């Protein structure tokens, strides 16, 4: 059973990200403030749920949450800042977009940059321990999956409707065959290696 909060009586926002290990696409983050009496037997770390379960949970989370928001960092920001800093930026953007100012932030993982005026606690594997972080993981994952589906319609050769930008064999082979797109993270080694960039930072023309 996941815990409803860390600090009773505080407006506590759970925060998590999705897409950190991908070769293409933005990194998404979500922040969620749940009411203290929120309960769901299904809600868990989004990686432990099926796609159908995640999408079934999303409207429940959005309806029941006191506040929720999504933050995004683009592939260009990832290349400029590195993926860790871009993930933290996306989290800050999600927190800043909340309609309520939280009194405490619960962050999945062990790295975070302090958000101005709000204390935080990092929790390793927090999406399997706290409801608010699990809710954030579901929103971040589903909204990023929707985004990758839209990109797939634009560039169908990479299988993004299935791999969501992760470094599958299909994705890496497609980079080698077709080059990279404006959505690829050029600073990632697999992108440079598979496309022949060899660290030069050169954008290949997309060839269908």
C-alpha positions as CSV (number, residue, x, y, z in Angstrom):
1,X,0.0,0.0,0.0
2,X,1.4,3.4,-1.0
3,X,1.6,6.1,1.6
4,X,-0.7,9.1,1.2
5,X,1.9,11.7,2.4
6,X,5.2,12.2,4.2
7,X,4.1,15.1,6.3
8,X,0.6,15.1,7.5
9,X,-1.3,18.5,7.3
10,X,0.9,19.9,4.5
11,X,0.1,20.6,0.9
12,X,2.5,18.0,-0.6
13,X,3.3,17.8,-4.3
14,X,4.7,14.6,-5.7
15,X,7.0,15.0,-8.7
16,X,8.4,12.6,-11.3
17,X,9.7,12.6,-14.8
18,X,9.4,10.4,-17.9
19,X,11.7,10.0,-20.9
20,X,15.0,10.5,-19.3
21,X,16.7,7.5,-21.0
22,X,15.3,8.2,-24.5
23,X,17.2,9.0,-27.7
24,X,14.5,11.3,-29.0
25,X,11.8,13.6,-27.8
26,X,11.4,16.0,-24.8
27,X,11.6,15.0,-21.2
28,X,8.3,15.4,-19.4
29,X,7.6,15.9,-15.7
30,X,4.5,16.1,-13.6
31,X,3.6,17.5,-10.2
32,X,0.5,16.4,-8.4
33,X,-1.1,17.5,-5.1
34,X,-3.5,14.8,-3.9
35,X,-6.0,15.2,-1.1
36,X,-4.9,13.4,2.1
37,X,-7.8,11.0,1.8
38,X,-7.1,10.0,-1.8
39,X,-7.1,6.2,-2.2
40,X,-6.5,3.9,-5.2
41,X,-5.7,0.2,-5.1
42,X,-4.5,0.4,-8.7
43,X,-2.2,3.4,-8.5
44,X,1.5,2.4,-8.4
45,X,4.8,3.2,-10.1
46,X,3.8,3.7,-13.8
47,X,6.4,1.2,-14.9
48,X,4.5,-1.5,-13.0
49,X,1.2,-0.7,-14.8
50,X,0.0,-1.6,-18.2
51,X,-0.6,1.1,-20.7
52,X,-4.4,0.6,-20.3
53,X,-4.1,1.0,-16.5
54,X,-2.1,4.2,-16.8
55,X,-4.7,5.7,-19.2
56,X,-7.5,4.6,-17.0
57,X,-5.9,6.2,-14.0
58,X,-5.1,9.6,-15.6
59,X,-8.7,11.0,-15.5
60,X,-9.1,9.8,-12.0
61,X,-5.9,11.5,-10.9
62,X,-6.8,14.7,-12.7
63,X,-10.4,14.8,-11.3
64,X,-9.4,14.0,-7.7
65,X,-6.1,16.0,-7.4
66,X,-6.2,19.3,-5.7
67,X,-3.7,20.5,-8.4
68,X,-1.7,18.9,-11.1
69,X,0.6,20.2,-13.9
70,X,2.9,19.1,-16.6
71,X,6.4,20.5,-17.3
72,X,8.5,19.9,-20.4
73,X,12.2,20.3,-21.4
74,X,12.9,20.2,-25.2
75,X,15.5,18.0,-26.9
76,X,17.5,21.2,-27.6
77,X,17.4,22.1,-23.9
78,X,18.5,18.5,-23.1
79,X,21.5,18.9,-25.5
80,X,22.4,22.3,-24.0
81,X,21.9,21.5,-20.3
82,X,22.4,17.7,-20.2
83,X,19.6,15.3,-19.4
84,X,19.8,15.6,-15.6
85,X,19.6,19.4,-15.6
86,X,16.8,19.3,-18.2
87,X,14.8,16.8,-16.1
88,X,15.1,19.1,-13.1
89,X,14.1,22.0,-15.3
90,X,11.0,20.1,-16.4
91,X,10.1,19.3,-12.8
92,X,10.5,23.0,-11.8
93,X,8.2,24.0,-14.7
94,X,5.6,21.5,-13.5
95,X,5.7,22.7,-9.9
96,X,5.6,26.3,-11.1
97,X,2.5,25.6,-13.2
98,X,0.5,24.2,-10.2
99,X,-2.6,26.3,-9.3
100,X,-1.6,25.8,-5.6
101,X,1.7,26.5,-4.1
102,X,2.9,23.4,-2.3
103,X,4.3,23.4,1.2
104,X,6.5,20.4,0.6
105,X,7.8,18.6,-2.5
106,X,8.3,14.9,-2.7
107,X,10.7,14.0,-5.6
108,X,11.3,10.6,-7.1
109,X,15.0,9.7,-7.2
110,X,18.0,11.2,-5.4
111,X,18.7,14.4,-7.2
112,X,16.9,17.7,-7.2
113,X,17.6,21.4,-7.3
114,X,15.8,23.3,-4.5
115,X,12.6,25.0,-5.7
116,X,12.5,28.6,-4.4
117,X,10.7,28.8,-1.1
118,X,9.5,25.2,-0.9
119,X,11.4,22.5,1.0
120,X,11.7,19.1,-0.7
121,X,12.6,15.5,0.0
122,X,14.1,13.1,-2.5
123,X,12.8,9.5,-2.3
124,X,14.6,6.7,-4.2
125,X,12.0,4.6,-5.9
126,X,9.4,7.0,-4.5
127,X,6.9,6.2,-7.2
128,X,6.5,2.8,-5.5
129,X,6.2,4.4,-2.0
130,X,4.0,7.5,-2.2
131,X,0.7,8.1,-3.9
132,X,1.5,11.6,-5.1
133,X,4.8,10.5,-6.8
134,X,3.0,7.5,-8.4
135,X,0.3,9.8,-9.7
136,X,3.0,12.2,-11.1
137,X,4.7,9.2,-12.8
138,X,1.4,8.2,-14.5
139,X,0.7,11.7,-15.8
140,X,4.3,12.3,-17.0
141,X,4.4,8.9,-18.7
142,X,1.0,9.2,-20.4
143,X,1.4,12.8,-21.6
144,X,4.8,12.0,-23.0
145,X,3.5,8.9,-24.7
146,X,0.8,11.0,-26.4
147,X,3.6,13.4,-27.5
148,X,5.7,10.6,-29.0
149,X,2.6,9.3,-30.8
150,X,2.2,12.7,-32.4
151,X,5.9,12.7,-33.4
152,X,5.5,9.3,-34.9
153,X,2.9,10.6,-37.3
154,X,5.5,13.1,-38.5
155,X,8.4,10.7,-38.6
156,X,7.1,7.1,-38.9
157,X,10.4,5.4,-39.6
158,X,11.6,5.2,-36.0
159,X,8.8,3.2,-34.3
160,X,8.1,5.9,-31.8
161,X,4.5,4.8,-31.4
162,X,5.9,1.6,-29.9
163,X,9.4,2.5,-28.4
164,X,8.5,6.1,-27.4
165,X,12.0,7.2,-28.3
166,X,13.9,4.6,-26.2
167,X,17.0,3.0,-27.7
168,X,15.5,-0.2,-29.1
169,X,17.3,-2.0,-31.9
170,X,14.6,-0.8,-34.3
171,X,15.1,2.8,-33.3
172,X,18.9,2.6,-33.6
173,X,18.8,0.8,-36.9
174,X,16.4,3.5,-38.2
175,X,18.8,6.2,-37.2
176,X,21.6,4.5,-39.1
177,X,19.3,4.1,-42.2
178,X,17.5,7.5,-42.2
179,X,19.6,9.8,-40.1
180,X,18.3,11.9,-37.3
181,X,15.4,14.3,-36.9
182,X,15.1,17.6,-35.1
183,X,13.7,15.7,-32.2
184,X,16.7,13.5,-31.6
185,X,19.1,14.3,-28.7
186,X,22.3,14.9,-30.5
187,X,24.4,14.8,-27.3
188,X,23.4,11.2,-26.6
189,X,26.1,8.7,-27.5
190,X,23.8,6.2,-29.3
191,X,22.5,9.0,-31.5
192,X,26.0,10.1,-32.4
193,X,27.3,6.6,-32.9
194,X,24.4,5.1,-34.9
195,X,24.1,8.2,-37.1
196,X,27.8,8.6,-37.8
197,X,27.9,12.0,-36.0
198,X,30.9,10.8,-34.0
199,X,30.5,13.6,-31.5
200,X,30.8,16.3,-34.1
201,X,27.4,17.8,-33.2
202,X,26.4,17.8,-36.9
203,X,22.6,17.4,-37.8
204,X,22.0,14.9,-40.5
205,X,19.4,15.7,-43.1
206,X,16.3,13.5,-42.6
207,X,16.0,11.0,-45.5
208,X,12.8,8.9,-45.8
